């Protein structure tokens, strides 16, 4: 029986377009943990230690902020997204 490695989204987040699409899809989910998980996947793909440094956060703080169920501060998320090179934008909802 062949063994396969578990799926890890971070293995596929290797260019800015893919990252942007992944984060955008996560934002569309009403569960905030989906967004935190997506940001954590991107952070792992880019390197947690370097991201923490670029965002001005300790590594422990970064892991804590991106844990499912966490309620990270808005300014923390902005620092992380900026350090990842991600810009969020708003658009009207059409029913």
C-alpha positions in Angstrom: 0.0 0.0 0.0 1.4 3.4 -1.0 1.8 6.0 1.6 1.1 9.6 0.8 2.2 12.7 2.7 -0.6 14.7 4.3 -1.7 17.7 2.3 0.1 20.9 3.3 -1.1 24.1 1.6 2.2 25.8 2.4 3.8 23.5 -0.2 1.8 25.2 -2.9 2.0 28.9 -1.9 5.1 29.7 -3.8 4.1 32.8 -5.8 2.3 36.1 -5.0 -0.7 35.3 -7.3 -1.4 32.0 -5.6 -1.0 33.6 -2.2 -3.4 36.4 -3.1 -6.0 33.9 -4.4 -5.6 31.7 -1.3 -6.1 34.7 1.1 -9.0 36.0 -0.9 -10.8 32.7 -0.8 -10.2 32.4 3.0 -11.7 35.9 3.5 -14.9 34.7 1.8 -15.4 32.1 4.5 -17.5 33.3 7.4 -15.4 31.3 9.9 -12.5 33.6 11.1 -10.3 30.5 11.8 -10.2 29.8 8.0 -8.5 33.2 7.5 -6.1 32.7 10.4 -5.2 29.3 9.0 -4.6 30.7 5.6 -2.3 33.4 6.9 -0.5 30.8 9.0 0.0 28.6 5.9 1.4 31.6 3.9 3.6 32.5 6.9 5.0 28.9 7.0 5.6 29.0 3.3 7.6 32.2 3.5 9.3 31.4 6.8 7.9 32.1 10.3 11.1 33.4 11.8 11.7 35.9 9.0 8.1 37.0 9.0 8.2 37.6 12.8 11.3 39.7 12.3 9.8 41.7 9.4 6.5 42.3 11.3 8.3 43.3 14.4 6.8 40.5 16.4 8.3 37.7 18.5 8.0 34.2 17.0 5.9 33.1 19.9 3.6 36.0 19.5 3.3 35.2 15.8 2.3 31.5 16.5 -0.1 32.6 19.2 -1.8 35.2 16.9 -2.3 32.6 14.1 -3.7 29.8 16.3 -7.2 28.8 15.4 -9.6 30.5 17.9 -7.1 33.3 18.5 -8.5 36.8 18.4 -5.4 38.8 17.1 -5.5 42.5 17.2 -6.2 44.4 14.0 -2.9 46.1 14.1 -1.1 42.8 14.5 -2.8 41.4 11.4 -2.0 44.5 9.4 1.7 44.1 10.4 1.7 40.5 9.4 -0.1 41.1 6.1 2.2 44.0 5.2 5.3 41.8 6.1 3.9 39.1 3.8 3.3 41.6 1.0 -0.5 41.3 1.1 -2.8 44.2 0.8 -6.5 43.8 1.6 -9.2 45.7 -0.2 -12.9 46.1 0.1 -15.6 45.8 -2.5 -19.3 46.1 -2.4 -21.4 43.0 -1.8 -23.9 42.4 -4.6 -26.9 40.3 -3.6 
